[in-house]
Amino acid sequence: MPSVSVAALRRLMLIQETKPRRRRGAAAAHLPVAAPARRVQAGLRRWLADYVVAIVVLMVVLIPLLRFDSSASRANRNVVLEWLGVLLWCVVLARLQWGPGARARLIRFLQSGANTLTLLFLAWAVFSAFCVAPPGAGRAFALNDLLRLGAGLLVYLVVANHVETRAQTETLLDAILLIVGCATFYRIFIPQTLPGNASLIGSRLLAGGFLCLLLPVVAAVAAAPTHPRRQIAARVILVLTVVTLLVTPTRSSWIGALAGMALFGVLAVRHMTRGVRHLREHRHRVVYPVVALGGALALMLWMSDVTERAAARAQTLAVASRGEDMSLGWRLNHWSAAIRAVARRPLVGYGLGNWVLQQHAFTGTGQPREDVLRDGASMDEQAHNEYVQVAADLGLPGLALYLLILIAFFAKSAHALGRLRTGARKVLLIGCMSGIAAQCVDAVSNPAWRYSVCALYFWLVLGLGIALMRSAYHLPATRHAAINADVDVAA
């Protein structure tokens, strides 16, 4: 009997030892296949997200620096912009997730920001380029403008939907500070060796539009509770930007910058009462150094002849208000001619990028069609009003979509400001809203937004604002409060 009990006990021990081994073996047979695949996919998505931001940063920094000479700079910029746009599009396609839940992600994408309106605007531009623009030279001009517009819209979609972390946002802001700093240093301190170009960006109209758009963004970075080194750099660049804008004789950009900074002040007082009070209490560390640096630069410029040219340009504002300014009269003639052209073809316009070929028949100024085909379009062939030219190229439906994008941006951003706590994200969103407002005013009389070097930054700031706005809705309340609290404590 004892021998039987010992044998039975041994059999039981063997069963208990073999069963866990089989379960562990079965689990191990599945884990090595699934877990590494998930880790590889997650790592690939993170790497592609950072790679997307790196391409955008490269576009932001490289495009203005491609300024080899005044005749070929625009062609160089367009070619590089198109190739970087193709590379960015390939990376975005590789990052898309087509697996389970793709339909829900698509619905969220279409409901976020102004994505649906942006895609409709792009689709209308494609229709205009291939179905409205006449074959031959007209189609070639349309495709060239479509590449410029498509690259800008792609930058908007990438920044608005792929910039999610604080590190990615700070990288974009550092790139903006870098290129604005380079542009201002070039304008103030480097002798003008290239005739006809007043800045690194190009002509005074391009430089004025560029600085007008980014001045509120730089002001937001300077005021946001971020790293002290970034704040110091942003405040220095802010002073340089103000001085450079003043010595850039572009009246529409002056008015746009005033409108943008006025909106910045109103929104700051309305939504950042505690931040404004903190700035006033610590003005000895914030305001006084900036005022001292600005005074030194103003003294340096006063000793040069730049201020005389800027003052002479400023005096023409009073002449223009009385309707006696030749430049304003020339623009009014172009606007009225473009409006007459829109009245003839209000539904589809003349085709994307084709107004420059048609304008001489309506205005009697600028280059004729044959010269534009041979030498390309200059600023004299532009309508000098972004809204009128969009209507002339794309018809009233295209203008309506363009305006709806702006309206959706301001409406959703204003609603998001009420959800965000006082912190870096809120200040930066106010800066993006103010920059777009400045561009909307400047675009009434400035053709700079027809050129890739300025249009790229418009879509960049618009996308950055949407990305900041999304954080007010997509982050959980506790996590969002923790992020803003960390930023306030760090400041």
Stockholm file with secondary structure:
# STOCKHOLM 1.0

chainA/1-491         MPSVSVAALRRLMLIQETKPRRRRGAAAAHLPVAAPARRVQAGLRRWLADYVVAIVVLMVVLIPLLRFDSSASRANRNVVLEWLGVLLWCVVLARLQWGPGARARLIRFLQSGANTLTLLFLAWAVFSAFCVAPPGAGRAFALNDLLRLGAGLLVYLVVANHVETRAQTETLLDAILLIVGCATFYRIFIPQTLPGNASLIGSRLLAGGFLCLLLPVVAAVAAAPTHPRRQIAARVILVLTVVTLLVTPTRSSWIGALAGMALFGVLAVRHMTRGVRHLREHRHRVVYPVVALGGALALMLWMSDVTERAAARAQTLAVASRGEDMSLGWRLNHWSAAIRAVARRPLVGYGLGNWVLQQHAFTGTGQPREDVLRDGASMDEQAHNEYVQVAADLGLPGLALYLLILIAFFAKSAHALGRLRTGARKVLLIGCMSGIAAQCVDAVSNPAWRYSVCALYFWLVLGLGIALMRSAYHLPATRHAAINADVDVAA
#=GR chainA/1-491 SS CHHHHHHHHHHHHHHHHHHHHHHHHHHHHHHHHHHHHHHHHHHHHHHHHHHHHHHHHHHHHHHHHCCSCTTTHHHHHHHHHHHHHHHHHHHHHHHCCCSTTHHHHHHHHHHSTTHHHHHHHHHHHHHIIIIISCTTHHHHHHHHHHHHHHHHHHHHHHHHHHCCSHHHHHHHHHHHHHHHHHHHHHHHHSCCCSTTCCSSSSSHHHHHHHHHHHHHHHHHHHHSSCCHHHHHHHHHHHHHHHHHHHHSCCHHHHHHHHHHHHHHHHHHHHHCHHHHHHHHHTHHHHHHHHHHHHHHHHHHHHTSSHHHHHHHHHHHHHHHHTTCCHHHHHHHHHHHHHHHHHHHSTTTTTCTTCHHHHHHHHHSCSCCHHHHHHHCCCGGGSCSCHHHHHHHHHHHHHHHHHHHHHHHHHHHHHHHHTTSCSSHHHHHHHHHHHHHHHHHHHTTTCGGGGSHHHHHHHHHHHHHHHHHHHHHHHSCHHHHHHHHHHHHHHC
#=GC SS_cons         CHHHHHHHHHHHHHHHHHHHHHHHHHHHHHHHHHHHHHHHHHHHHHHHHHHHHHHHHHHHHHHHHCCSCTTTHHHHHHHHHHHHHHHHHHHHHHHCCCSTTHHHHHHHHHHSTTHHHHHHHHHHHHHIIIIISCTTHHHHHHHHHHHHHHHHHHHHHHHHHHCCSHHHHHHHHHHHHHHHHHHHHHHHHSCCCSTTCCSSSSSHHHHHHHHHHHHHHHHHHHHSSCCHHHHHHHHHHHHHHHHHHHHSCCHHHHHHHHHHHHHHHHHHHHHCHHHHHHHHHTHHHHHHHHHHHHHHHHHHHHTSSHHHHHHHHHHHHHHHHTTCCHHHHHHHHHHHHHHHHHHHSTTTTTCTTCHHHHHHHHHSCSCCHHHHHHHCCCGGGSCSCHHHHHHHHHHHHHHHHHHHHHHHHHHHHHHHHTTSCSSHHHHHHHHHHHHHHHHHHHTTTCGGGGSHHHHHHHHHHHHHHHHHHHHHHHSCHHHHHHHHHHHHHHC
//
